């Protein structure tokens, strides 16, 4: 604004000065031209009168005294005398305007401009009594020539005026703009400015109030959005078309394992893997894209959706979900299905093969009892496997009966050892129960299965003549069941996996031992059902100890 005012004032000043100079020059020129014409006219009349009295002699004596040209022309237009040219070489002047007018009315005038010398010649002719004509010519500087003569002074004047105008214009412009620049746009009602700006200031004040309310609303929504996204366990990222992050919650940074990251950076600062890049580029192409990322702590599912505006992708909305547990459960489900199929197929194949041999009379009469025993043994194994699968399935789905009864663990352990008395006797295992009477609220059936499976494994995987020790004790608010054996032990590298379904440390040996491979998995889920914990202490070749801790307070 200051620049425009400055240029406006400068233009007006310079234009005014130039116009004034041209106007004054024109006025001076007109005055000068009139004076020159009057002077020539006076000279012509005086000379004509002198020639009337003195004839050509007067012309020859006085023609060189003045800065004028004198020409005496006959009535036929022939030049009789000229003060500057030889009359013999001069053309007839009968057609000259001033001569024609003089012959007709007594006097005549004309002027002619020469662009070569930028000069105007003024002619005035007077008819004598004998019919001849005296013409006087005088040169007068043209308007253009006068301007050229005045060019240097005019330029100096213009320079001085421009300098003065520049200083004045700058000062005036600053003074004009200062009240406007001093307006506090945040509080326009406090400004002291021109009265003409009052409507604008009022509009600014109203607009500021409206903008302030809108900004407060936007900030409130932003905070609400931030609170919502920060409370999400899943990750949320919003980007612009160049994949610069506009919003990124802590869940996304955590799931992608990113450290310090600020909004405005490229999304590749969170994860730069090829899988992630392909997923985002596919989404930028305008279609929803999904991928699975393997991070240091597990696996994440990434869903990138384009945000479209007027058929153009204006950004991406990226959701990130932790699917580690889901993938692990899916893997366990596949393994469980495969293992169940295998475990069921083995006894069924044996039963089918044995029955087929019996049906086709391929077994001697004295061997029928033995083959029947095999069928019975495999059927028993199959039934046990199915029962364990059903029990484990109920624990998985939390559909086991919630008995909520008082269970006395010492008495329950006695019942279990009594049921396993024959199995222990067959291997010469010495079983002992020590400890104290401890009661808790829980499922008697499930707790019985937990103790039974621990003791059953302690017998199966013990050495002949070994020992089985069961101890029931408690600490404040916790009941403890300890089952120890003197068996083969568990190598350290296998301890972390023994609670998996159908996992066997020594598969060749486990096949010779009757079991379903689900016992410890049932133990784990049974303990979890009661919100307890189970841990293993074992040294290969030196026996194994399982310690189960259960809360005594009522199970919620």
C-alpha positions as CSV (number, residue, x, y, z in Angstrom):
1,X,0.0,0.0,0.0
2,X,2.8,2.4,0.9
3,X,4.5,1.7,-2.4
4,X,1.3,2.3,-4.4
5,X,0.7,5.7,-2.6
6,X,4.4,6.6,-3.2
7,X,4.2,5.8,-6.9
8,X,0.9,7.6,-7.2
9,X,2.2,10.8,-5.7
10,X,5.4,10.6,-7.7
11,X,3.5,10.1,-10.9
12,X,1.2,13.0,-10.2
13,X,4.1,15.3,-9.3
14,X,6.3,14.5,-12.3
15,X,3.3,14.5,-14.7
16,X,2.2,17.9,-13.3
17,X,5.7,19.4,-13.8
18,X,6.1,18.1,-17.3
19,X,2.6,19.3,-18.2
20,X,3.4,22.8,-16.7
21,X,6.6,23.0,-18.6
22,X,5.0,22.1,-21.9
23,X,2.1,24.4,-21.3
24,X,4.3,27.4,-20.4
25,X,6.5,26.7,-23.4
26,X,3.5,26.6,-25.6
27,X,2.2,29.9,-24.2
28,X,5.6,31.5,-24.6
29,X,5.9,30.2,-28.2
30,X,2.5,31.6,-29.1
31,X,3.4,35.0,-27.7
32,X,6.8,34.9,-29.4
33,X,5.2,33.9,-32.7
34,X,2.7,36.7,-32.5
35,X,5.5,39.2,-31.7
36,X,7.6,37.9,-34.6
37,X,4.7,38.2,-37.0
38,X,3.9,41.7,-35.8
39,X,7.5,42.8,-36.2
40,X,7.7,41.4,-39.7
41,X,4.4,43.1,-40.6
42,X,5.7,46.5,-39.2
43,X,9.0,46.1,-41.1
44,X,7.2,45.4,-44.3
45,X,5.0,48.5,-44.1
46,X,8.0,50.7,-43.2
47,X,10.1,49.3,-46.0
48,X,7.2,49.6,-48.5
49,X,6.8,53.3,-47.6
50,X,10.6,53.8,-47.9
51,X,10.7,52.2,-51.4
52,X,7.8,54.3,-52.5
53,X,10.0,57.4,-51.8
54,X,13.5,56.1,-52.5
55,X,13.1,53.3,-55.0
56,X,15.4,50.4,-55.4
57,X,18.3,52.6,-54.1
58,X,16.9,52.4,-50.6
59,X,16.8,48.6,-50.8
60,X,20.4,48.4,-52.0
61,X,21.5,50.7,-49.2
62,X,19.6,49.3,-46.2
63,X,18.7,45.6,-47.0
64,X,21.6,44.2,-45.0
65,X,21.0,46.2,-41.9
66,X,18.3,44.0,-40.4
67,X,18.0,40.3,-39.8
68,X,15.3,40.0,-42.3
69,X,15.0,39.1,-46.0
70,X,13.5,41.7,-48.4
71,X,12.2,40.7,-51.8
72,X,10.7,43.2,-54.4
73,X,8.3,41.4,-56.8
74,X,6.8,42.8,-60.0
75,X,3.1,42.7,-60.7
76,X,3.7,39.7,-63.0
77,X,5.5,37.8,-60.2
78,X,9.0,38.3,-61.4
79,X,11.6,39.0,-58.7
80,X,13.0,42.4,-59.1
81,X,15.2,42.4,-56.0
82,X,16.2,40.0,-53.2
83,X,18.5,40.7,-50.3
84,X,19.9,37.2,-50.1
85,X,19.6,35.5,-53.5
86,X,20.4,36.3,-57.1
87,X,17.2,37.4,-58.9
88,X,18.2,35.7,-62.1
89,X,18.1,32.3,-60.5
90,X,14.9,32.8,-58.6
91,X,11.5,31.4,-59.8
92,X,8.4,33.4,-60.4
93,X,6.6,34.4,-57.2
94,X,3.2,35.1,-58.7
95,X,1.8,31.9,-57.0
96,X,2.9,32.7,-53.5
97,X,0.1,33.1,-51.1
98,X,1.2,36.4,-49.6
99,X,1.9,37.9,-53.1
100,X,-1.6,36.9,-54.3
101,X,-3.2,38.4,-51.2
102,X,-1.2,41.6,-51.5
103,X,-2.0,42.1,-55.2
104,X,-5.7,41.5,-54.4
105,X,-6.2,43.4,-51.1
106,X,-3.0,45.4,-50.5
107,X,-1.3,43.2,-47.9
108,X,-0.9,39.4,-47.4
109,X,0.8,37.1,-45.0
110,X,1.9,33.5,-44.8
111,X,4.3,31.2,-42.9
112,X,6.2,28.1,-43.9
113,X,7.8,25.5,-41.6
114,X,11.2,23.8,-42.4
115,X,11.7,20.5,-40.6
116,X,15.3,20.5,-41.6
117,X,16.3,23.5,-39.6
118,X,13.2,23.3,-37.2
119,X,12.4,26.9,-38.1
120,X,9.3,28.7,-39.2
121,X,9.5,31.6,-41.8
122,X,6.9,34.4,-41.5
123,X,6.2,36.4,-44.7
124,X,4.3,39.7,-45.1
125,X,3.8,41.4,-48.5
126,X,2.7,45.0,-49.2
127,X,1.6,46.3,-52.6
128,X,3.1,49.5,-53.8
129,X,1.3,52.2,-55.8
130,X,2.9,51.0,-59.0
131,X,1.5,47.5,-58.6
132,X,4.7,45.9,-57.4
133,X,5.0,44.1,-54.1
134,X,7.5,44.4,-51.3
135,X,7.8,41.1,-49.2
136,X,9.6,40.9,-45.9
137,X,10.5,37.5,-44.4
138,X,11.7,36.8,-40.9
139,X,12.7,33.5,-39.3
140,X,11.1,32.3,-36.1
141,X,12.2,29.4,-33.9
142,X,9.6,26.5,-34.0
143,X,7.9,25.0,-30.9
144,X,9.9,21.8,-31.3
145,X,13.2,23.8,-31.4
146,X,12.3,25.7,-28.3
147,X,11.5,22.4,-26.5
148,X,14.9,21.0,-27.6
149,X,16.6,24.2,-26.3
150,X,14.8,23.8,-23.0
151,X,15.5,20.0,-22.7
152,X,18.5,20.3,-20.4
153,X,17.0,22.8,-18.0
154,X,13.8,20.8,-18.1
155,X,15.6,17.6,-17.2
156,X,17.3,19.3,-14.3
157,X,14.0,20.7,-13.1
158,X,12.5,17.2,-13.4
159,X,15.3,15.6,-11.5
160,X,15.0,18.2,-8.7
161,X,11.2,17.8,-8.7
162,X,11.5,14.0,-8.7
163,X,13.9,14.1,-5.8
164,X,11.8,16.5,-3.8
165,X,8.6,14.6,-4.7
166,X,10.2,11.3,-3.8
167,X,11.1,12.5,-0.3
168,X,7.7,14.2,0.1
169,X,5.8,11.2,-1.3
170,X,7.6,8.8,1.0
171,X,6.9,10.9,4.0
172,X,3.2,11.4,3.0
173,X,2.8,7.7,2.2
174,X,4.2,6.7,5.6
175,X,1.9,9.1,7.4
176,X,-1.1,7.9,5.4
177,X,-0.4,4.3,6.0
178,X,0.8,4.5,9.6
179,X,-2.7,4.6,11.2
180,X,-3.6,1.6,9.1
181,X,-0.4,-0.3,10.0
182,X,-1.0,0.4,13.6
183,X,-4.4,-1.3,13.6
184,X,-4.3,-4.3,16.0
185,X,-6.1,-6.9,13.9
186,X,-6.8,-9.0,17.0
187,X,-8.5,-6.0,18.7
188,X,-9.6,-3.7,15.9
189,X,-12.1,-1.9,18.1
190,X,-9.2,-0.3,20.0
191,X,-7.6,1.2,16.9
192,X,-7.5,5.0,16.3
193,X,-7.7,5.3,12.5
194,X,-9.6,7.1,9.8
195,X,-13.3,7.4,10.2
196,X,-13.7,5.9,6.7
197,X,-12.2,2.7,8.0
198,X,-14.8,2.3,10.8
199,X,-17.1,-0.1,8.8
200,X,-14.1,-2.2,7.9
201,X,-12.9,-2.3,11.5
202,X,-16.3,-3.3,12.7
203,X,-16.4,-6.1,10.2
204,X,-12.9,-7.3,11.3
205,X,-14.1,-7.3,14.9
206,X,-17.1,-9.4,14.0
207,X,-15.0,-11.7,11.9
208,X,-12.5,-12.1,14.7
209,X,-15.2,-13.2,17.1
210,X,-16.5,-15.7,14.5
211,X,-13.0,-17.0,13.7
212,X,-12.2,-17.3,17.5
213,X,-15.3,-19.4,18.1
214,X,-14.5,-21.6,15.1
215,X,-10.9,-22.1,16.3
216,X,-12.1,-23.0,19.8
217,X,-14.4,-25.6,18.2
218,X,-11.7,-26.9,16.0
219,X,-9.3,-27.2,18.9
220,X,-11.9,-28.9,21.0
221,X,-12.6,-31.4,18.3
222,X,-8.8,-31.9,17.8
223,X,-8.4,-32.6,21.5
224,X,-11.3,-35.0,21.4
225,X,-9.9,-36.8,18.4
226,X,-6.5,-36.9,20.0
227,X,-7.9,-38.4,23.2
228,X,-9.9,-41.0,21.2
229,X,-6.9,-42.0,19.1
230,X,-4.5,-42.1,22.1
231,X,-6.9,-44.4,24.0
232,X,-6.9,-46.9,21.1
233,X,-4.7,-49.9,21.4
234,X,-4.6,-50.2,17.6
235,X,-2.6,-47.8,15.6
236,X,-4.0,-45.0,13.5
237,X,-2.0,-42.9,10.9
238,X,-3.4,-40.2,8.6
239,X,-1.1,-38.9,5.8
240,X,-1.3,-36.4,3.0
241,X,-0.8,-37.4,-0.7
242,X,3.0,-37.2,-0.3
243,X,2.8,-39.7,2.6
244,X,3.8,-37.1,5.2
245,X,2.2,-37.9,8.5
246,X,-0.6,-35.6,9.7
247,X,-1.7,-37.7,12.7
248,X,-0.1,-40.6,14.4
249,X,-1.2,-42.0,17.7
250,X,1.0,-43.7,20.3
251,X,-0.5,-47.1,19.4
252,X,1.0,-46.9,15.9
253,X,4.4,-45.9,17.1
254,X,4.4,-48.7,19.6
255,X,3.2,-51.4,17.2
256,X,5.7,-50.3,14.5
257,X,8.5,-50.1,17.0
258,X,9.3,-46.5,16.1
259,X,11.2,-44.3,18.6
260,X,11.1,-40.5,18.5
261,X,8.8,-39.4,15.7
262,X,7.0,-36.2,15.0
263,X,4.1,-35.3,12.8
264,X,5.1,-33.9,9.4
265,X,7.7,-36.5,8.7
266,X,7.5,-39.2,6.1
267,X,5.5,-42.3,7.2
268,X,8.5,-44.3,6.2
269,X,10.2,-43.0,9.3
270,X,7.9,-45.4,11.2
271,X,8.6,-48.4,9.0
272,X,10.7,-48.7,5.9
273,X,10.1,-52.3,4.9
274,X,9.3,-53.3,1.4
275,X,6.0,-54.9,2.4
276,X,4.9,-51.7,4.1
277,X,5.9,-49.6,1.1
278,X,4.0,-51.8,-1.4
279,X,0.9,-51.6,0.8
280,X,1.0,-47.8,0.9
281,X,1.7,-47.4,-2.8
282,X,-1.2,-49.7,-3.7
283,X,-3.5,-47.6,-1.5
284,X,-2.2,-44.4,-3.2
285,X,-3.4,-46.0,-6.4
286,X,-6.9,-45.7,-5.2
287,X,-7.7,-49.1,-3.7
288,X,-7.8,-50.5,-0.2
289,X,-4.6,-52.5,0.6
290,X,-3.7,-54.9,3.4
291,X,-0.5,-56.6,4.5
292,X,1.0,-58.4,7.5
293,X,4.2,-56.8,9.0
294,X,6.6,-58.7,11.1
295,X,8.0,-56.5,13.8
296,X,10.4,-57.2,16.5
297,X,7.7,-58.1,19.0
298,X,5.3,-60.0,16.7
299,X,3.0,-59.4,13.8
300,X,0.8,-56.4,12.8
301,X,-2.0,-56.2,10.2
302,X,-1.9,-53.0,8.2
303,X,-5.0,-51.8,6.4
304,X,-4.4,-48.7,4.2
305,X,-7.4,-46.9,2.7
306,X,-7.3,-44.0,0.3
307,X,-9.1,-40.8,1.2
308,X,-10.7,-39.4,-2.0
309,X,-11.8,-35.9,-2.9
310,X,-13.1,-35.1,-6.4
311,X,-11.9,-38.5,-7.7
312,X,-8.4,-37.7,-6.4
313,X,-6.5,-39.4,-3.6
314,X,-5.9,-36.6,-1.1
315,X,-4.3,-38.9,1.6
316,X,-4.3,-42.2,3.3
317,X,-5.9,-43.6,6.5
318,X,-3.8,-46.4,7.9
319,X,-5.0,-48.8,10.6
320,X,-2.5,-51.0,12.4
321,X,-3.6,-53.9,14.6
322,X,-1.6,-56.3,16.7
323,X,-2.4,-59.8,15.3
324,X,0.4,-61.6,17.0
325,X,-1.9,-63.5,19.3
326,X,-4.4,-64.1,16.5
327,X,-1.7,-65.5,14.3
328,X,-0.3,-67.6,17.1
329,X,-3.8,-69.0,17.8
330,X,-4.3,-69.6,14.2
331,X,-1.0,-71.5,14.0
332,X,-1.9,-73.4,17.2
333,X,-5.3,-74.2,15.7
334,X,-3.8,-75.6,12.5
335,X,-1.2,-77.6,14.5
336,X,-3.9,-78.8,16.9
337,X,-6.1,-79.9,14.0
338,X,-3.1,-81.6,12.4
339,X,-2.1,-83.3,15.6
340,X,-5.6,-84.4,16.5
341,X,-6.0,-85.9,13.0
342,X,-2.8,-87.8,13.4
343,X,-3.5,-88.9,17.0
344,X,-7.0,-90.1,16.1
345,X,-5.8,-91.7,12.9
346,X,-3.2,-93.9,14.6
347,X,-5.5,-95.9,16.9
348,X,-8.3,-96.0,14.3
349,X,-5.9,-97.4,11.8
350,X,-4.8,-100.1,14.3
351,X,-8.4,-100.9,15.2
352,X,-9.4,-101.0,11.5
353,X,-6.5,-103.2,10.5
354,X,-7.0,-105.6,13.4
355,X,-10.7,-105.9,12.8
356,X,-10.2,-106.4,9.1
357,X,-7.9,-109.3,9.8
358,X,-10.4,-110.8,12.2
359,X,-13.3,-110.4,9.7
360,X,-11.4,-112.1,6.9
361,X,-10.3,-115.1,9.1
362,X,-6.7,-114.2,8.8
363,X,-6.1,-114.7,12.6
364,X,-5.6,-118.1,14.2
365,X,-8.1,-119.0,16.9
366,X,-5.6,-119.0,19.6
367,X,-4.5,-115.4,18.6
368,X,-8.0,-114.0,18.6
369,X,-7.9,-113.0,22.3
370,X,-4.6,-111.1,21.7
371,X,-6.0,-109.2,18.7
372,X,-9.1,-108.4,20.7
373,X,-6.9,-107.0,23.5
374,X,-5.2,-104.8,20.9
375,X,-8.5,-103.4,19.8
376,X,-9.6,-102.8,23.4
377,X,-6.3,-101.1,24.2
378,X,-6.4,-98.8,21.1
379,X,-10.1,-98.1,21.8
380,X,-9.3,-97.1,25.3
381,X,-6.6,-94.8,24.1
382,X,-9.0,-93.3,21.6
383,X,-11.6,-92.7,24.3
384,X,-9.1,-91.1,26.6
385,X,-7.9,-88.8,23.7
386,X,-11.4,-87.7,22.9
387,X,-12.2,-87.1,26.6
388,X,-9.1,-85.0,26.9
389,X,-9.9,-83.0,23.8
390,X,-13.4,-82.3,25.1
391,X,-12.1,-81.2,28.5
392,X,-9.5,-78.9,26.9
393,X,-12.1,-77.5,24.5
394,X,-14.3,-76.6,27.4
395,X,-11.5,-74.9,29.2
396,X,-10.5,-73.0,26.0
397,X,-14.1,-71.7,25.5
398,X,-14.6,-71.1,29.3
399,X,-17.6,-73.3,29.1
400,X,-16.5,-75.7,31.9
401,X,-19.1,-76.0,34.7
402,X,-18.6,-73.3,37.3
403,X,-19.1,-75.3,40.4
404,X,-18.0,-72.6,42.9
405,X,-17.7,-75.1,45.8
406,X,-15.2,-75.4,48.6
407,X,-12.4,-77.8,47.6
408,X,-10.0,-79.3,50.2
409,X,-6.8,-79.8,48.2
410,X,-5.1,-82.3,50.6
411,X,-8.1,-84.6,50.5
412,X,-8.4,-84.2,46.7
413,X,-4.7,-85.2,46.3
414,X,-5.4,-88.3,48.4
415,X,-8.2,-89.3,46.1
416,X,-6.0,-88.8,43.0
417,X,-3.1,-90.9,44.4
418,X,-5.6,-93.6,45.4
419,X,-6.8,-93.8,41.8
420,X,-3.2,-94.0,40.5
421,X,-2.2,-96.7,43.1
422,X,-2.2,-99.5,40.6
423,X,-0.2,-97.6,38.0
424,X,2.4,-96.6,40.5
425,X,2.6,-100.2,41.8
426,X,3.2,-101.6,38.3
427,X,6.4,-99.5,38.1
428,X,7.4,-99.8,41.7
429,X,6.9,-96.1,42.3
430,X,6.7,-94.9,45.9
431,X,4.0,-92.2,46.2
432,X,3.8,-89.9,49.2
433,X,1.6,-87.0,50.2
434,X,2.7,-84.3,52.8
435,X,1.6,-80.9,53.8
436,X,-1.5,-79.3,55.4
437,X,-5.2,-79.0,54.9
438,X,-5.9,-76.1,52.5
439,X,-9.3,-75.2,51.1
440,X,-10.3,-72.8,48.3
441,X,-13.3,-72.0,46.2
442,X,-13.2,-73.5,42.8
443,X,-14.1,-76.4,40.4
444,X,-13.5,-79.7,42.1
445,X,-13.6,-81.5,38.7
446,X,-11.0,-79.3,37.1
447,X,-8.7,-79.2,40.1
448,X,-8.9,-83.0,40.2
449,X,-7.8,-83.2,36.5
450,X,-4.9,-80.8,37.2
451,X,-3.5,-82.9,40.1
452,X,-4.3,-86.2,38.3
453,X,-2.4,-85.2,35.1
454,X,0.6,-84.0,37.0
455,X,0.8,-87.2,39.1
456,X,0.0,-89.4,36.1
457,X,2.9,-87.9,34.2
458,X,5.2,-88.2,37.2
459,X,4.5,-92.0,37.2
460,X,4.6,-92.5,33.4
461,X,7.9,-90.7,33.0
462,X,9.5,-91.9,36.2
463,X,12.1,-94.6,36.5
464,X,11.2,-98.0,37.8
465,X,11.4,-97.9,41.6
466,X,11.3,-94.1,41.6
467,X,9.5,-91.7,43.9
468,X,6.5,-89.4,43.6
469,X,6.1,-86.7,46.2
470,X,3.0,-84.5,46.5
471,X,2.9,-81.6,48.9
472,X,0.0,-79.3,49.7
473,X,0.9,-76.0,51.5
474,X,0.0,-72.4,51.5
475,X,1.3,-68.8,51.9
476,X,-0.9,-65.8,52.6
477,X,-3.8,-65.9,50.1
478,X,-2.2,-68.6,48.0
479,X,-2.4,-72.4,48.0
480,X,0.6,-74.3,46.7
481,X,0.6,-77.8,45.2
482,X,4.0,-79.3,44.5
483,X,4.4,-82.5,42.5
484,X,8.0,-83.9,42.3
485,X,9.4,-87.1,40.7
486,X,12.7,-88.8,40.3
487,X,12.2,-89.5,36.6
488,X,14.1,-88.7,33.4
489,X,13.7,-84.9,33.7
490,X,13.1,-82.4,30.9
491,X,16.0,-80.8,28.9
492,X,16.1,-77.0,29.4
493,X,15.4,-76.2,25.8
494,X,12.1,-78.1,25.9
495,X,10.7,-76.6,29.2
496,X,9.1,-73.6,27.5
497,X,7.0,-75.8,25.2
498,X,5.9,-78.7,27.3
499,X,2.4,-77.1,27.9
500,X,1.7,-77.0,24.2
501,X,-0.8,-79.5,22.9
502,X,0.6,-82.8,21.7
503,X,4.1,-81.6,22.4
504,X,6.5,-84.5,23.3
505,X,10.1,-84.1,24.4
506,X,11.1,-87.6,23.2
507,X,8.5,-88.7,20.6
508,X,9.9,-92.2,20.2
509,X,9.7,-92.9,23.9
510,X,6.4,-91.1,24.4
511,X,4.8,-93.4,21.8
512,X,5.6,-96.4,24.1
513,X,4.0,-94.6,27.1
514,X,0.3,-94.5,27.1
515,X,-0.9,-90.9,26.9
516,X,-2.7,-88.4,24.7
517,X,-0.1,-85.6,24.7
518,X,-2.8,-83.2,26.2
519,X,-2.2,-83.7,29.9
520,X,0.0,-80.7,30.6
521,X,-2.1,-78.5,28.3
522,X,-5.1,-79.4,30.5
523,X,-3.0,-78.6,33.6
524,X,-2.1,-75.2,32.2
525,X,-5.7,-74.2,31.2
526,X,-7.1,-75.6,34.5
527,X,-4.7,-73.5,36.5
528,X,-5.5,-70.4,34.4
529,X,-9.2,-71.1,34.9
530,X,-8.6,-70.6,38.6
531,X,-6.4,-67.5,38.0
532,X,-3.3,-69.4,39.2
533,X,0.2,-70.0,37.9
534,X,2.2,-73.1,37.2
535,X,6.0,-73.4,36.9
536,X,8.5,-76.1,36.2
537,X,11.8,-76.9,37.7
538,X,13.7,-79.7,36.0
539,X,17.2,-81.0,35.3
540,X,17.6,-83.7,32.6
541,X,18.2,-87.1,34.3
542,X,17.4,-85.7,37.8
543,X,13.6,-85.5,37.9
544,X,11.0,-82.8,37.6
545,X,9.1,-80.6,40.0
546,X,5.8,-78.8,39.1
547,X,4.6,-76.0,41.4
548,X,1.0,-74.8,41.1
549,X,-0.1,-71.7,42.9
550,X,-3.8,-70.9,43.3
551,X,-5.6,-67.9,44.9
552,X,-7.5,-68.9,48.0
553,X,-10.0,-66.1,47.8
554,X,-13.3,-66.8,46.1
555,X,-12.9,-67.0,42.3
556,X,-14.8,-64.2,40.5
